[in-house]
């Protein structure tokens, strides 16, 4: 028993060394794994991600296809609804959610491809806005004098400009320019939506990065790099950027659900994607049939709700996991 205190001290030292040897990223991942809400949210996000990747395969395996049939082939001329499936007929594996009144598109296929549209657009907008925001924030925070003032002016200008107004102004221009070619219009509208979301989404991250750089640029390791003649580009991307990993990850995790909601909102207003399925477009078309055909509206609404809610909860968990003051 005389060796018990020494053994306890040795075990304590080993535990301390183990804790000290873990990186901040590993500590954050362990915190997320212990958070049941974060794990469930991650599973839901993974589910939608798999749907987005394998939407064509899922649609073919389920037999619904994607906009393969329309008009009189799937619609009843008397009721205006589908010949099989809800709301007039019972459940059918041929059209599990029924078909859309007016065009006869299978609603399960529209739902699957709508998830793909939302995730692809939101992911690309997140990537591009993150790159722009990080670069502008790094340069604005590290520079002094007129460079910082000019970049800060641009950040404040874009923050003050109304997002919806910009989208409303660009959409008719794109539509009128490529209206004659449906395929080109689809590509142009896709690029326009991503561009609009990126153009009005990089400013918050840029201000966040600028503030972090302002607090780090006078640090000893930055001053030492300047003294030994390290180029500015290397100081920005090799010295400062690795110290900004946590706030950037947090900003990305919280910005992604905002882009999903924004894409659905633009599509609902009729200024989103053209020629492809979108949850926002389906919601806009389904609101007039809510009393007769509630499933037509609820399917895309539930999809948007689950995806955005899961992304938000996962983003909150990531933010708390990277916060050193949080004990979870």
Secondary structure, DSSP 8 states (H G I E B T S, - for coil): -TTHHHHHHHHHHHHHHHHHTS-HHHHHHHHHHH-HHHHHHHHHHHHHHHHHHSHHHHHHHHT--SS---GGGTB-TTTSSBSSSTTTS---GGGTT-B-TTT--BHHHHHHHHHHHHHHHHHHHHHHHHHHHHHHHHHHHH--THHHHHHHHHHHHHHHS-HHHHHHHHHHHHHHHSTT-HHHHHHHHHHHHHHHHHHTTSHHHHHHHHHHHHHHTTSHHHHHHHHTT--HHHIIIIIIGGGGHHHHHHHHHHHHHHHHHHHHHHHHTT-S-SSS--HHHHHHHHGGGTTT-HHHHHHHHHHHHHHHHHHHHHHHHHHHHH-TT---
